[in-house]
Amino acid sequence: MEISGIANVATTMQAAATQQAVEIAVLKKAIDMQAASGAALIDALQPPTADHRLPPHLGQHINTTA
């Protein structure tokens, strides 16, 4: 293999590594933005209010059948 061929391969490998690092950084940024959006949505929820018209035993047990 010629010197120029080796240099070409090395340059291509370095470009691929750089592109992969950039893609990972963008992905991390997107995940952080989604986490922030999710946290904002959760914070926007109103706390549940107790409905005093219902008996206190409701909602204490889960009945399941197979």
PDB file with one MODEL, atoms N, CA, C and O in Angstrom:
MODEL        1
ATOM      1  N   MET A   1       0.857  -1.171   0.000  1.00  0.00           N
ATOM      2  CA  MET A   1       0.000   0.000   0.000  1.00  0.00           C
ATOM      3  C   MET A   1       0.902   1.232   0.000  1.00  0.00           C
ATOM      4  O   MET A   1       1.927   1.269   0.681  1.00  0.00           O
ATOM      5  N   GLU A   2       0.520   2.191  -0.739  1.00  0.00           N
ATOM      6  CA  GLU A   2       1.308   3.421  -0.822  1.00  0.00           C
ATOM      7  C   GLU A   2       1.099   4.288   0.410  1.00  0.00           C
ATOM      8  O   GLU A   2       0.160   4.086   1.181  1.00  0.00           O
ATOM      9  N   ILE A   3       1.974   5.239   0.578  1.00  0.00           N
ATOM     10  CA  ILE A   3       1.876   6.184   1.693  1.00  0.00           C
ATOM     11  C   ILE A   3       0.582   6.991   1.580  1.00  0.00           C
ATOM     12  O   ILE A   3      -0.090   7.241   2.581  1.00  0.00           O
ATOM     13  N   SER A   4       0.245   7.387   0.379  1.00  0.00           N
ATOM     14  CA  SER A   4      -0.975   8.188   0.201  1.00  0.00           C
ATOM     15  C   SER A   4      -2.213   7.360   0.544  1.00  0.00           C
ATOM     16  O   SER A   4      -3.195   7.903   1.051  1.00  0.00           O
ATOM     17  N   GLY A   5      -2.179   6.054   0.274  1.00  0.00           N
ATOM     18  CA  GLY A   5      -3.295   5.175   0.623  1.00  0.00           C
ATOM     19  C   GLY A   5      -3.456   5.056   2.128  1.00  0.00           C
ATOM     20  O   GLY A   5      -4.575   5.084   2.641  1.00  0.00           O
ATOM     21  N   ILE A   6      -2.342   4.924   2.835  1.00  0.00           N
ATOM     22  CA  ILE A   6      -2.373   4.834   4.298  1.00  0.00           C
ATOM     23  C   ILE A   6      -2.887   6.149   4.886  1.00  0.00           C
ATOM     24  O   ILE A   6      -3.701   6.151   5.809  1.00  0.00           O
ATOM     25  N   ALA A   7      -2.410   7.247   4.348  1.00  0.00           N
ATOM     26  CA  ALA A   7      -2.858   8.560   4.826  1.00  0.00           C
ATOM     27  C   ALA A   7      -4.346   8.748   4.557  1.00  0.00           C
ATOM     28  O   ALA A   7      -5.067   9.328   5.369  1.00  0.00           O
ATOM     29  N   ASN A   8      -4.795   8.253   3.411  1.00  0.00           N
ATOM     30  CA  ASN A   8      -6.207   8.356   3.057  1.00  0.00           C
ATOM     31  C   ASN A   8      -7.077   7.567   4.035  1.00  0.00           C
ATOM     32  O   ASN A   8      -8.115   8.054   4.483  1.00  0.00           O
ATOM     33  N   VAL A   9      -6.653   6.363   4.359  1.00  0.00           N
ATOM     34  CA  VAL A   9      -7.395   5.530   5.308  1.00  0.00           C
ATOM     35  C   VAL A   9      -7.409   6.179   6.686  1.00  0.00           C
ATOM     36  O   VAL A   9      -8.446   6.207   7.349  1.00  0.00           O
ATOM     37  N   ALA A  10      -6.283   6.694   7.113  1.00  0.00           N
ATOM     38  CA  ALA A  10      -6.200   7.340   8.426  1.00  0.00           C
ATOM     39  C   ALA A  10      -7.100   8.564   8.480  1.00  0.00           C
ATOM     40  O   ALA A  10      -7.770   8.798   9.486  1.00  0.00           O
ATOM     41  N   THR A  11      -7.122   9.342   7.415  1.00  0.00           N
ATOM     42  CA  THR A  11      -7.978  10.531   7.364  1.00  0.00           C
ATOM     43  C   THR A  11      -9.447  10.141   7.396  1.00  0.00           C
ATOM     44  O   THR A  11     -10.248  10.774   8.083  1.00  0.00           O
ATOM     45  N   THR A  12      -9.794   9.111   6.661  1.00  0.00           N
ATOM     46  CA  THR A  12     -11.188   8.643   6.634  1.00  0.00           C
ATOM     47  C   THR A  12     -11.612   8.128   8.009  1.00  0.00           C
ATOM     48  O   THR A  12     -12.725   8.401   8.459  1.00  0.00           O
ATOM     49  N   MET A  13     -10.728   7.387   8.674  1.00  0.00           N
ATOM     50  CA  MET A  13     -11.052   6.878  10.002  1.00  0.00           C
ATOM     51  C   MET A  13     -11.214   8.018  11.008  1.00  0.00           C
ATOM     52  O   MET A  13     -12.105   7.974  11.856  1.00  0.00           O
ATOM     53  N   GLN A  14     -10.371   9.019  10.920  1.00  0.00           N
ATOM     54  CA  GLN A  14     -10.462  10.155  11.830  1.00  0.00           C
ATOM     55  C   GLN A  14     -11.749  10.939  11.578  1.00  0.00           C
ATOM     56  O   GLN A  14     -12.388  11.395  12.526  1.00  0.00           O
ATOM     57  N   ALA A  15     -12.135  11.099  10.316  1.00  0.00           N
ATOM     58  CA  ALA A  15     -13.368  11.806   9.981  1.00  0.00           C
ATOM     59  C   ALA A  15     -14.584  11.039  10.512  1.00  0.00           C
ATOM     60  O   ALA A  15     -15.533  11.644  11.010  1.00  0.00           O
ATOM     61  N   ALA A  16     -14.551   9.719  10.403  1.00  0.00           N
ATOM     62  CA  ALA A  16     -15.651   8.901  10.913  1.00  0.00           C
ATOM     63  C   ALA A  16     -15.747   9.009  12.435  1.00  0.00           C
ATOM     64  O   ALA A  16     -16.846   9.096  12.985  1.00  0.00           O
ATOM     65  N   ALA A  17     -14.610   9.004  13.108  1.00  0.00           N
ATOM     66  CA  ALA A  17     -14.605   9.125  14.572  1.00  0.00           C
ATOM     67  C   ALA A  17     -15.135  10.492  15.004  1.00  0.00           C
ATOM     68  O   ALA A  17     -15.884  10.597  15.975  1.00  0.00           O
ATOM     69  N   THR A  18     -14.742  11.529  14.282  1.00  0.00           N
ATOM     70  CA  THR A  18     -15.223  12.872  14.604  1.00  0.00           C
ATOM     71  C   THR A  18     -16.723  12.976  14.380  1.00  0.00           C
ATOM     72  O   THR A  18     -17.438  13.560  15.194  1.00  0.00           O
ATOM     73  N   GLN A  19     -17.200  12.410  13.275  1.00  0.00           N
ATOM     74  CA  GLN A  19     -18.631  12.451  12.980  1.00  0.00           C
ATOM     75  C   GLN A  19     -19.414  11.684  14.046  1.00  0.00           C
ATOM     76  O   GLN A  19     -20.487  12.122  14.459  1.00  0.00           O
ATOM     77  N   GLN A  20     -18.894  10.559  14.487  1.00  0.00           N
ATOM     78  CA  GLN A  20     -19.560   9.782  15.519  1.00  0.00           C
ATOM     79  C   GLN A  20     -19.611  10.556  16.837  1.00  0.00           C
ATOM     80  O   GLN A  20     -20.624  10.520  17.535  1.00  0.00           O
ATOM     81  N   ALA A  21     -18.543  11.246  17.176  1.00  0.00           N
ATOM     82  CA  ALA A  21     -18.525  12.038  18.407  1.00  0.00           C
ATOM     83  C   ALA A  21     -19.545  13.170  18.347  1.00  0.00           C
ATOM     84  O   ALA A  21     -20.206  13.473  19.340  1.00  0.00           O
ATOM     85  N   VAL A  22     -19.667  13.783  17.192  1.00  0.00           N
ATOM     86  CA  VAL A  22     -20.651  14.858  17.026  1.00  0.00           C
ATOM     87  C   VAL A  22     -22.067  14.294  17.133  1.00  0.00           C
ATOM     88  O   VAL A  22     -22.918  14.901  17.783  1.00  0.00           O
ATOM     89  N   GLU A  23     -22.333  13.154  16.513  1.00  0.00           N
ATOM     90  CA  GLU A  23     -23.658  12.545  16.582  1.00  0.00           C
ATOM     91  C   GLU A  23     -24.019  12.169  18.010  1.00  0.00           C
ATOM     92  O   GLU A  23     -25.169  12.334  18.418  1.00  0.00           O
ATOM     93  N   ILE A  24     -23.063  11.671  18.769  1.00  0.00           N
ATOM     94  CA  ILE A  24     -23.322  11.323  20.166  1.00  0.00           C
ATOM     95  C   ILE A  24     -23.623  12.577  20.979  1.00  0.00           C
ATOM     96  O   ILE A  24     -24.513  12.563  21.829  1.00  0.00           O
ATOM     97  N   ALA A  25     -22.895  13.655  20.730  1.00  0.00           N
ATOM     98  CA  ALA A  25     -23.141  14.909  21.449  1.00  0.00           C
ATOM     99  C   ALA A  25     -24.534  15.441  21.135  1.00  0.00           C
ATOM    100  O   ALA A  25     -25.226  15.925  22.031  1.00  0.00           O
ATOM    101  N   VAL A  26     -24.947  15.358  19.886  1.00  0.00           N
ATOM    102  CA  VAL A  26     -26.290  15.820  19.502  1.00  0.00           C
ATOM    103  C   VAL A  26     -27.352  14.944  20.153  1.00  0.00           C
ATOM    104  O   VAL A  26     -28.370  15.449  20.627  1.00  0.00           O
ATOM    105  N   LEU A  27     -27.122  13.634  20.180  1.00  0.00           N
ATOM    106  CA  LEU A  27     -28.071  12.725  20.813  1.00  0.00           C
ATOM    107  C   LEU A  27     -28.205  13.020  22.307  1.00  0.00           C
ATOM    108  O   LEU A  27     -29.315  13.034  22.839  1.00  0.00           O
ATOM    109  N   LYS A  28     -27.081  13.256  22.986  1.00  0.00           N
ATOM    110  CA  LYS A  28     -27.129  13.598  24.412  1.00  0.00           C
ATOM    111  C   LYS A  28     -27.899  14.886  24.640  1.00  0.00           C
ATOM    112  O   LYS A  28     -28.658  14.991  25.603  1.00  0.00           O
ATOM    113  N   LYS A  29     -27.712  15.870  23.764  1.00  0.00           N
ATOM    114  CA  LYS A  29     -28.429  17.137  23.884  1.00  0.00           C
ATOM    115  C   LYS A  29     -29.930  16.914  23.713  1.00  0.00           C
ATOM    116  O   LYS A  29     -30.731  17.496  24.444  1.00  0.00           O
ATOM    117  N   ALA A  30     -30.312  16.075  22.751  1.00  0.00           N
ATOM    118  CA  ALA A  30     -31.720  15.786  22.517  1.00  0.00           C
ATOM    119  C   ALA A  30     -32.336  15.068  23.714  1.00  0.00           C
ATOM    120  O   ALA A  30     -33.469  15.356  24.100  1.00  0.00           O
ATOM    121  N   ILE A  31     -31.595  14.141  24.295  1.00  0.00           N
ATOM    122  CA  ILE A  31     -32.096  13.422  25.474  1.00  0.00           C
ATOM    123  C   ILE A  31     -32.266  14.380  26.643  1.00  0.00           C
ATOM    124  O   ILE A  31     -33.256  14.298  27.371  1.00  0.00           O
ATOM    125  N   ASP A  32     -31.312  15.286  26.831  1.00  0.00           N
ATOM    126  CA  ASP A  32     -31.425  16.278  27.903  1.00  0.00           C
ATOM    127  C   ASP A  32     -32.636  17.176  27.693  1.00  0.00           C
ATOM    128  O   ASP A  32     -33.336  17.506  28.650  1.00  0.00           O
ATOM    129  N   MET A  33     -32.888  17.575  26.446  1.00  0.00           N
ATOM    130  CA  MET A  33     -34.045  18.426  26.155  1.00  0.00           C
ATOM    131  C   MET A  33     -35.345  17.679  26.421  1.00  0.00           C
ATOM    132  O   MET A  33     -36.291  18.259  26.954  1.00  0.00           O
ATOM    133  N   GLN A  34     -35.406  16.395  26.056  1.00  0.00           N
ATOM    134  CA  GLN A  34     -36.602  15.605  26.325  1.00  0.00           C
ATOM    135  C   GLN A  34     -36.815  15.433  27.825  1.00  0.00           C
ATOM    136  O   GLN A  34     -37.951  15.484  28.298  1.00  0.00           O
ATOM    137  N   ALA A  35     -35.750  15.232  28.567  1.00  0.00           N
ATOM    138  CA  ALA A  35     -35.868  15.094  30.018  1.00  0.00           C
ATOM    139  C   ALA A  35     -36.381  16.389  30.634  1.00  0.00           C
ATOM    140  O   ALA A  35     -37.223  16.359  31.532  1.00  0.00           O
ATOM    141  N   ALA A  36     -35.885  17.514  30.163  1.00  0.00           N
ATOM    142  CA  ALA A  36     -36.342  18.802  30.680  1.00  0.00           C
ATOM    143  C   ALA A  36     -37.809  19.033  30.329  1.00  0.00           C
ATOM    144  O   ALA A  36     -38.569  19.553  31.145  1.00  0.00           O
ATOM    145  N   SER A  37     -38.207  18.648  29.116  1.00  0.00           N
ATOM    146  CA  SER A  37     -39.608  18.807  28.715  1.00  0.00           C
ATOM    147  C   SER A  37     -40.513  17.915  29.557  1.00  0.00           C
ATOM    148  O   SER A  37     -41.586  18.338  29.986  1.00  0.00           O
ATOM    149  N   GLY A  38     -40.079  16.690  29.789  1.00  0.00           N
ATOM    150  CA  GLY A  38     -40.855  15.774  30.627  1.00  0.00           C
ATOM    151  C   GLY A  38     -40.988  16.284  32.049  1.00  0.00           C
ATOM    152  O   GLY A  38     -42.062  16.202  32.645  1.00  0.00           O
ATOM    153  N   ALA A  39     -39.904  16.808  32.594  1.00  0.00           N
ATOM    154  CA  ALA A  39     -39.951  17.357  33.948  1.00  0.00           C
ATOM    155  C   ALA A  39     -40.886  18.562  34.014  1.00  0.00           C
ATOM    156  O   ALA A  39     -41.609  18.736  34.995  1.00  0.00           O
ATOM    157  N   ALA A  40     -40.871  19.392  32.971  1.00  0.00           N
ATOM    158  CA  ALA A  40     -41.766  20.551  32.938  1.00  0.00           C
ATOM    159  C   ALA A  40     -43.227  20.107  32.883  1.00  0.00           C
ATOM    160  O   ALA A  40     -44.086  20.710  33.525  1.00  0.00           O
ATOM    161  N   LEU A  41     -43.506  19.049  32.112  1.00  0.00           N
ATOM    162  CA  LEU A  41     -44.879  18.537  32.045  1.00  0.00           C
ATOM    163  C   LEU A  41     -45.320  17.979  33.394  1.00  0.00           C
ATOM    164  O   LEU A  41     -46.449  18.205  33.826  1.00  0.00           O
ATOM    165  N   ILE A  42     -44.432  17.254  34.049  1.00  0.00           N
ATOM    166  CA  ILE A  42     -44.780  16.697  35.362  1.00  0.00           C
ATOM    167  C   ILE A  42     -44.996  17.820  36.377  1.00  0.00           C
ATOM    168  O   ILE A  42     -45.915  17.752  37.193  1.00  0.00           O
ATOM    169  N   ASP A  43     -44.158  18.845  36.330  1.00  0.00           N
ATOM    170  CA  ASP A  43     -44.315  19.976  37.244  1.00  0.00           C
ATOM    171  C   ASP A  43     -45.602  20.744  36.981  1.00  0.00           C
ATOM    172  O   ASP A  43     -46.159  21.358  37.891  1.00  0.00           O
ATOM    173  N   ALA A  44     -46.075  20.711  35.738  1.00  0.00           N
ATOM    174  CA  ALA A  44     -47.285  21.448  35.382  1.00  0.00           C
ATOM    175  C   ALA A  44     -48.557  20.751  35.874  1.00  0.00           C
ATOM    176  O   ALA A  44     -49.619  21.370  35.938  1.00  0.00           O
ATOM    177  N   LEU A  45     -48.448  19.474  36.218  1.00  0.00           N
ATOM    178  CA  LEU A  45     -49.624  18.755  36.706  1.00  0.00           C
ATOM    179  C   LEU A  45     -50.064  19.308  38.050  1.00  0.00           C
ATOM    180  O   LEU A  45     -49.251  19.659  38.906  1.00  0.00           O
ATOM    181  N   GLN A  46     -51.362  19.370  38.202  1.00  0.00           N
ATOM    182  CA  GLN A  46     -51.899  19.815  39.486  1.00  0.00           C
ATOM    183  C   GLN A  46     -51.896  18.639  40.453  1.00  0.00           C
ATOM    184  O   GLN A  46     -52.119  17.499  40.046  1.00  0.00           O
ATOM    185  N   PRO A  47     -51.646  18.908  41.720  1.00  0.00           N
ATOM    186  CA  PRO A  47     -51.665  17.800  42.688  1.00  0.00           C
ATOM    187  C   PRO A  47     -53.093  17.261  42.817  1.00  0.00           C
ATOM    188  O   PRO A  47     -54.059  18.014  42.696  1.00  0.00           O
ATOM    189  N   PRO A  48     -53.215  15.981  43.058  1.00  0.00           N
ATOM    190  CA  PRO A  48     -54.559  15.406  43.186  1.00  0.00           C
ATOM    191  C   PRO A  48     -55.273  15.978  44.408  1.00  0.00           C
ATOM    192  O   PRO A  48     -54.677  16.194  45.464  1.00  0.00           O
ATOM    193  N   THR A  49     -56.530  16.208  44.229  1.00  0.00           N
ATOM    194  CA  THR A  49     -57.328  16.730  45.340  1.00  0.00           C
ATOM    195  C   THR A  49     -58.176  15.593  45.894  1.00  0.00           C
ATOM    196  O   THR A  49     -58.659  14.741  45.148  1.00  0.00           O
ATOM    197  N   ALA A  50     -58.344  15.593  47.171  1.00  0.00           N
ATOM    198  CA  ALA A  50     -59.161  14.572  47.820  1.00  0.00           C
ATOM    199  C   ALA A  50     -60.629  14.923  47.612  1.00  0.00           C
ATOM    200  O   ALA A  50     -61.053  16.054  47.850  1.00  0.00           O
ATOM    201  N   ASP A  51     -61.382  13.947  47.170  1.00  0.00           N
ATOM    202  CA  ASP A  51     -62.820  14.141  47.000  1.00  0.00           C
ATOM    203  C   ASP A  51     -63.488  13.635  48.269  1.00  0.00           C
ATOM    204  O   ASP A  51     -63.533  12.429  48.513  1.00  0.00           O
ATOM    205  N   HIS A  52     -63.992  14.529  49.056  1.00  0.00           N
ATOM    206  CA  HIS A  52     -64.529  14.180  50.374  1.00  0.00           C
ATOM    207  C   HIS A  52     -65.900  13.525  50.278  1.00  0.00           C
ATOM    208  O   HIS A  52     -66.448  13.091  51.291  1.00  0.00           O
ATOM    209  N   ARG A  53     -66.454  13.449  49.091  1.00  0.00           N
ATOM    210  CA  ARG A  53     -67.760  12.810  48.936  1.00  0.00           C
ATOM    211  C   ARG A  53     -67.636  11.296  48.841  1.00  0.00           C
ATOM    212  O   ARG A  53     -68.641  10.596  48.971  1.00  0.00           O
ATOM    213  N   LEU A  54     -66.436  10.769  48.619  1.00  0.00           N
ATOM    214  CA  LEU A  54     -66.251   9.336  48.473  1.00  0.00           C
ATOM    215  C   LEU A  54     -65.864   8.706  49.806  1.00  0.00           C
ATOM    216  O   LEU A  54     -65.231   9.353  50.640  1.00  0.00           O
ATOM    217  N   PRO A  55     -66.243   7.451  50.007  1.00  0.00           N
ATOM    218  CA  PRO A  55     -65.846   6.761  51.237  1.00  0.00           C
ATOM    219  C   PRO A  55     -64.322   6.606  51.307  1.00  0.00           C
ATOM    220  O   PRO A  55     -63.671   6.477  50.270  1.00  0.00           O
ATOM    221  N   PRO A  56     -63.754   6.618  52.499  1.00  0.00           N
ATOM    222  CA  PRO A  56     -62.291   6.584  52.635  1.00  0.00           C
ATOM    223  C   PRO A  56     -61.671   5.248  52.220  1.00  0.00           C
ATOM    224  O   PRO A  56     -60.468   5.197  51.963  1.00  0.00           O
ATOM    225  N   HIS A  57     -62.454   4.165  52.146  1.00  0.00           N
ATOM    226  CA  HIS A  57     -61.876   2.864  51.795  1.00  0.00           C
ATOM    227  C   HIS A  57     -61.664   2.702  50.287  1.00  0.00           C
ATOM    228  O   HIS A  57     -60.974   1.774  49.863  1.00  0.00           O
ATOM    229  N   LEU A  58     -62.236   3.573  49.485  1.00  0.00           N
ATOM    230  CA  LEU A  58     -62.081   3.447  48.041  1.00  0.00           C
ATOM    231  C   LEU A  58     -60.649   3.783  47.622  1.00  0.00           C
ATOM    232  O   LEU A  58     -60.044   4.733  48.120  1.00  0.00           O
ATOM    233  N   GLY A  59     -60.135   2.998  46.713  1.00  0.00           N
ATOM    234  CA  GLY A  59     -58.794   3.235  46.192  1.00  0.00           C
ATOM    235  C   GLY A  59     -57.690   2.609  47.021  1.00  0.00           C
ATOM    236  O   GLY A  59     -56.513   2.849  46.752  1.00  0.00           O
ATOM    237  N   GLN A  60     -58.032   1.822  48.013  1.00  0.00           N
ATOM    238  CA  GLN A  60     -57.039   1.202  48.878  1.00  0.00           C
ATOM    239  C   GLN A  60     -56.637  -0.186  48.418  1.00  0.00           C
ATOM    240  O   GLN A  60     -55.565  -0.664  48.788  1.00  0.00           O
ATOM    241  N   HIS A  61     -57.478  -0.856  47.611  1.00  0.00           N
ATOM    242  CA  HIS A  61     -57.217  -2.230  47.198  1.00  0.00           C
ATOM    243  C   HIS A  61     -57.392  -2.348  45.688  1.00  0.00           C
ATOM    244  O   HIS A  61     -58.177  -1.622  45.077  1.00  0.00           O
ATOM    245  N   ILE A  62     -56.649  -3.272  45.108  1.00  0.00           N
ATOM    246  CA  ILE A  62     -56.766  -3.563  43.689  1.00  0.00           C
ATOM    247  C   ILE A  62     -57.233  -4.999  43.559  1.00  0.00           C
ATOM    248  O   ILE A  62     -56.569  -5.921  44.031  1.00  0.00           O
ATOM    249  N   ASN A  63     -58.377  -5.187  42.919  1.00  0.00           N
ATOM    250  CA  ASN A  63     -58.905  -6.526  42.685  1.00  0.00           C
ATOM    251  C   ASN A  63     -58.476  -6.969  41.299  1.00  0.00           C
ATOM    252  O   ASN A  63     -58.726  -6.282  40.307  1.00  0.00           O
ATOM    253  N   THR A  64     -57.829  -8.124  41.242  1.00  0.00           N
ATOM    254  CA  THR A  64     -57.392  -8.653  39.948  1.00  0.00           C
ATOM    255  C   THR A  64     -57.862 -10.081  39.779  1.00  0.00           C
ATOM    256  O   THR A  64     -57.993 -10.820  40.755  1.00  0.00           O
ATOM    257  N   THR A  65     -58.113 -10.468  38.550  1.00  0.00           N
ATOM    258  CA  THR A  65     -58.434 -11.854  38.233  1.00  0.00           C
ATOM    259  C   THR A  65     -57.581 -12.284  37.057  1.00  0.00           C
ATOM    260  O   THR A  65     -57.207 -11.473  36.210  1.00  0.00           O
ATOM    261  N   ALA A  66     -57.282 -13.555  37.019  1.00  0.00           N
ATOM    262  CA  ALA A  66     -56.446 -14.077  35.941  1.00  0.00           C
ATOM    263  C   ALA A  66     -57.303 -14.568  34.794  1.00  0.00           C
ATOM    264  O   ALA A  66     -56.775 -15.046  33.790  1.00  0.00           O
TER     265      ALA A  66
ENDMDL
END
